[in-house]
Amino acid sequence: MALLFSGNGHLKWAFSEAAVLYLRGNDKARRYLNKLQKRMSKAKALSALAHKLGRSVYFMLKNKTVFDDERFLKP
């Protein structure tokens, strides 16, 4: 997460909140988080999900596309 959120605590907080809200009522995302938790702690897995969300938002804005849930949850 060092590259995307480096030096910007507000951005890190916002994407961490977005990750928690993304998990709400989303079974596919919860399964993905559980898969990450097998390799790391719960906090690090949530941070990894927030980082992935941040990268996807960057590329969505750059390429002027919409969010694709299936593509996002691919390993």
C-alpha positions, 0 to 999 in steps of 0.5 A: 500500500506504500505506493498508492497511499504514501503520505496521504492518510485521508486517502488511505482512510477513505479507501479503507472505509470503502473496502468495509462498505464494499464487503457489506452484503457482498458474498463474493467479496467476503469470500475473496477477503477470506482467501486473503486472510489465509495468507495474512492477518485480517487487518492486512487483508482488509488493507490489501483489499482497500489498496486494490480498490484504490488501484481499480478506481485510478484505472477506472478514472484513467480509462473512463470505464465503469466498475466491473465486479467480476474482473475486480475479484479475479485473483 
